[in-house]
Amino acid sequence: MFDHSDLAKLQAQSLKMQGYIRQQTYSPEMEKTLRRFSSWEVAELIFKMNPSTLRGKLAADPSLPEGLVEEDGRQRWYTLDDINALRRKIKVKGRNLMPPRPAGKRAMRAAVANFKGGAGKSTVALHFAHAAALDGYRVLCVDFDPQATLSHSMGLSDVAEEFTVWGIMARDLIKETERMNNAPAGAESGTALPRRSLPQAVTNMGLSDLRVADFIKPTSWPTIDLIPSCANAAFVEFASAQYRHLNPEWSFFASVSRYLDQLPDDAYDLIIFDCPPAIGYQSMNAVFAADVLYIPSGPGYWEYDSTTSFIGQLSEALEDLGRFKGQLPDGAGVDKAFLDLKFLLTRYEPNNDLHRAMRSAFGQVFKGHVADHAIEMTRAVEQSGRFLSSVYEIDYRQMTRETWRRARASFDRAYEEFRDTLVVAWDKMEG
């Protein structure tokens, strides 16, 4: 017979193994660090210019970052801060190297969602965040998944549950209840509204005293921040159901959207959500806050079948939330709508007949909503998952350059299409 104590012992053993893996993966200080990037990478893969052109510009302007020079003098290595300093100063044919970002508009929010486990949600969110940072964007990632794969890959594992999305939702419940209780009177009758009371178990957690910035943690990438998740946050679905009972008028699905609206418009350029493999309180908060929805899917039939079920259930859930009209964060009385929607094939093998057939099926059904560039399955992609790192974090000298470059090229193409999708959506977004 096995009970909760046996499960706790197994978890304790697994935590020891996690610590060992972290020792092998991260720095001796148990912190994830970001590598430097070679001048070849900076020129050809990041700035899209000839390496000799970059060398000429560096020689002509001594004020530009010099990078770390190898002993043989053949290669220079730059930090991400160095790269961004170069990006701000260098021009190519009169064109600056800053990424497109419309003025006067808030950060674009993209949710990576599908309730099929193993669809590649965390992998896509991680790689898009890293690619965007190398592209010059300031990125905030929000990990909605209690499995916390994105948080662990970003180097954050010791996270208290009050600093996760659950904490944001519970804090929102407290503040929204206070706001409702402070309302002077009913809108039409002029009679006082009944006060809503919350138990001390909720109000005494200290969440109402937390500032917006307290939920945001830095990562090893200087231009990427993260609202992390943790395994203890798995109970948020149960807690949220209880919270709704405490205050039925609380629009729980808008909690994270209200939170993000408190960030300055220019604090970040992109906000990327990694969603859990389920439709629940957390995933609906992510979907409701998102401007663009990206749905990754494997190239097999069962993945296609699951994705079909996902969009059907999501449609029903969004239709059900329509009854909360008038409670949206901006006070508008409209249904949730996305500026764009994309299906992205992952783990795709171009020489696999089944994968090609399923890609054709996706295209016939979803047409222009299918991303043109699938993410291919390569040895480098497998290795990146094993080391809790993205392809962008792996030093190409750890494998053959061609293997690494092929994997990076696949993510580069997928990211560039993702970025172009967001730029078009930005034009549709009201200032």
N, C-alpha and C positions, 0 to 999 in steps of 0.2 A: 504494500500500500504506500502511496505517496501523497503527502499533504503539503501545505504551504511552507513548512519548515524545510522540506527537501528541496523545494524550488528555490528557497532563499540560499541554501548551501550551494546549489548549482550556479546561481547568479554570482555568489562570492568567488567561486572558482573562475568563472568567466571574466569577472572584473580583473583578476590577477593576470589573465592572459591578455586582456585589453592593455594593461599597463606595459606588459612585455612588448606588445606590438608597437605601442607608442614609442618605447625606447628605441626600437629598430627603425622607426619611421621619422621621428622628429629629432630635434637637437638634443644634446645632453641635458639641457634645462627643461626637457619635456615640453618645449614650446615649438610650434611649427614656425619655420622661418622661410622667407621667400628668397629664392636664388637670384643671382644676377643674370642678365641677358647679354649675349654676345653682340658685338657691333654688326655682325652679319645678320642676326635675328632682327635687331632694331631697324636696320636699313631695309632689308628685303621683305621681312614678314610683318613688321609693325608699321613702318612708314611707307612701305611700297615704293622704295626708290633703289637705285643702283648703289651698292656699297661704296663704290668709288666716289659717287656724288656726296655721300655722307662724310667720307674721309676728307673731301675737299672743303666742305663747309666747316668741319671741325678745325682744320688747319687754318682757315681764314678768320676764325673768330675764337681767340684764346679764352673768352669769357664763358664759352660753352662748357658743360661738364666734361671732364676728361675721362671719367670712368676708371676702372682698375685695369692696369696694363699687365698682360702676361709677361713672364720672365723673358721669353723669346721676342717680345714686342710685336707679335703677329696679330694679336687679338685684344680688343678692349671689352670689358664687361661692365654693364650699367645696371644700377638699381632702377626700380620703377619710378622713384622720385627723379632720378637723372633723366629718364626717358621723357617724363612729363615736362621737365625743364627744357629739354631739347625741342619738344613738340611746341611749346609756347614761343620759342624764338626762331625756329627754322621755317623758312618758306621754300616751296618748290614751284617754280614757274609762277610766282606771285600768289600761290595758294598756301594758306596756312594749314597746319596739320591737326587742328582741333576738330573733334567730331561734331556732326550737326546737332544743334540744340537750340530750339526756338526760344527767344527771349520772352519773359513775362508769363511763362507757363510752368506749372509744377512738374515734378518728376513723372515720367511715364511708368505705369504699373503693369507688370505682366505676370500672370499666374501660369505655372507649369503644372497641369493637373490631368489625372486619369486614375480611376480607382483600381486599375490593373496593377498588381505588384510586379516589379521587374520591368516596367515599361521604360525605365530610364529617366524618370522625373528628376531625381537628385543629380544624376550625371549631367543632364541637360542644364539644369539650373546652375550647377557648379561651373561648367565650362562656359556658359554664356556670361556668367558674372566675371570670370577671369578674362575672357576675350574682350568684354566691354571695358574692363579696367585697363587692359593693354591698348585699347582704342582711345583712351583718354577720358572715359566717363567716370563719374563718381557713383558708386553702386551701393544700395542697401539691399541685403537679402533678408527675407523673412522665412524662417523654417517653421512651417505649420505641422510637420510630421513628427509624432512622438518617437519614431525610430531614430530621429536626429542624425540621419546620415549626412546631411549637408553640414550640420553644425560640427560633427566629428571631422569631416573632410576639411573644414575651415580651421580646425585646430582647437575647437571649444568642446570640452566634454564635461567639465565640472560646473554645471549650471543649476541654479536653484529654480524650482518650478515657477516661483512668483515673478521671475524675470523672463518668462516665455510668453507666447500668445495667450496662454491661460491667464497669466497675470494681467495682461492688457484687457482681456474680456471681463475679469472680475473687477478690475479698477473702473472699467466703464460702467458696469452695473451699479457700483456705489455712486459714481458721479451722476449718472442718469437718474437714479432714484432721488438723489439730493435735489437735482434740477426740477424733477416733477413735484417733489414736496414743497419746493419754494415757489411754485407757480401760484400766483395770487388767487386765481379763480378759474372756473370753467369757462371755456371760450364763449359759449352762448348763454348759458343759464345764469352766470354770475355767481353761482354757488361754489363754495370751496370744495376742491377735490379731496378725496380721502387720502390720508397720509399712508405711505407704503413703508413698512418696517422691514429691516434686514437683521438677521441674527448676528450676535457678536462674533460668531465664528467667521463671518465674512467681513464685518466692519473693523474688527480688531487685528486684521492681518497687516495693517500698515500700508496697504496698496494705494490708498487715496493720497498718501504723502509722497509717493514716487513721482518724479518728474518724467517728462516724455523721454529725455535722454537716458534715463536710468535703464531702460530696456535695451538700449543699443550698445553692442560690444564691438571693439575693434578686432580686426583679424591681422594675419601676417601680411596682407596686401594693404598698403597705406591708403588706398582709395576705395576699399571695400569694408563696409560695416555689416554687422549681422544682428538680427533679433533671433537668438538661438532657441532650440528646443531641447528637451531632455526626456528620458524614459518616464520620469514621474509625471510628465504632462499628459500621459495617456488617459488619465482619469478625467480630462477636461470634458469629454462627452457626457459623463455621468453628472459632473458638477454643473455643467451648463443647463442640463435638464432641470436640476434642482433650482438653479438661479431663475430660470424662466417662471417656475412655479412661485418663487418669492415675489416676483414682479412681472406679471403677465404682459404688461404694457412695454416692457423693456425690449427694444429692437436689437436683439442679440446679434443678428447677422451683420449689423452695421458697426460693430464695436471697433474692429481694426481699421475700417475706413475712417471713422471719427478720429481715431488715434493718429493715423497718417496725415489727416488734414491739419493737425497741429504742428507738423514739421514745416519749417520755412520752405517756400517754393524752390529756392535755389540751394537747399541743403544737399540734394542728390539729383542726379540726372535720370537714373533708372532704379526702379524697385522691383525685385524679382522674388516671386513667391514659390517655394517648394511645398506642394500640397501633399497631404496624406493619401494613402490608397483607399479612400472611402468618401462617401458623401455624408458629412456630418456638420457639427457646429463649427469646427475649425476650417474645414474645406469651404463651407458656404461663406464664411467670413472672407476667405481669400478670394473666392470667385466674385463676391459682391464688391470688393475693393478694387478688383482688377479692371484695367482699361482694355487689355488684350489678353486673350486666352490661347495658350499654346498647349496642345494635347499630343504628347509623345506616345508612340505605339510601336511595338515590335512588328516584324513583317510577316508573322504567321497568321493562320486562320483564326486561332483562338484569341489572339490579341485583337484582331479585327472585330471578332464577335464581342469581346469585352468592351472595346471602345464604342461600339454601337450601343451597347447597354448603358454605358456611362453617359453618353450625350442624351439618351432618352430619359434617364433618371434625373440628370441635371436639368433638363427642360421642365420636368414635372416639379422639381424643387423650386426653380425660379418662378414658375407659374404660381406655386403655392405662396411664395413670398410676396406676390403681387397684392395680396390682401393687406400688406403693411404700407400701402401707398400713403404718402404724407408724413411718414416717419423717417424718410431717408435723411442722411447727414446734411444735405443742403436744403431740406425742406420741400424738395420737389415731389410731385405726385406722379412719377413715371416709373415704369417697370425697368428692371435692370437690362442694360444693353451694352454690348462690347463694341469697341471701335474696330476690332478685327478678330478673326478666329482662324487658327492654323492647326493642321494635323502634321506632325513631324515623325517620319519613320526613323527608328533607331535600330542598332545592331544589324544593319542592312548589309547583305553580301551581294554585290552586283553580279556575280557569276552563278548565283543560286537561282534556278528556274522558278522555284516556289516563291522566293522573295520578289522576283521580277513580276510574277503573276499577281501577287498580293498588292504590289505597288500600283499595278495597272488597275486593280479593283478599287483601291483607295481613290485613285484619280477619277475613275468613272463615276463614283458615288459622290465624293466631296468636291470634285472639280478644282476650282481655283483656290479652295481652302487648303489644299495639300501643298506643303512646302516643296519647292523644286529640288532642294538639296537634302538628301537623307544623310544620317550619320552612319558611316560605315563601321563595320566590326573589324578591328585590326588587333594585332598583338599588342601594340602600344596602348590601345584602349583597355584591354584586359589588364595590362600591367598597371595602368593608372588607378584602376579600381582596387587592385591588390595593395597599393601603397597609399591609399586614401588621398590621392593627388589627382589633379587634372593633367592633361597632356601638356598644358602650358607650364606647369610647375616642374615637369620632368626635364632634366638636363639631357639634351640630345646626345651627349657623349656616353650616356648609360646604355645605349643601344645603337644599332646602325642608323645613320642619319636618315636614310631613305625610309626606314620603318617609322621613325618618329615623325618625319615630314609628311608622310602619307596620312597618318592619324591627325596631325595638326591641320592639314589642308581640308580634311573632311569637316572638322569643327569650325574652321575659319569660314568655309562656304555657308554652313548652316547658320553661324552667328551673323555673317554679313546680311543674309536674307532676313534674319530676325531683326537686326538693326534697321534695315530698310523698311520693314513692316512697321516698326515703332515710329520711325520718322514720318511716314505717311499718316499714321494714326495721330501723331502730334498736331498735324495740320487740321484734323477734324476736332481736336479738343478745344473747347472754349477757354479763353484766357482767364 
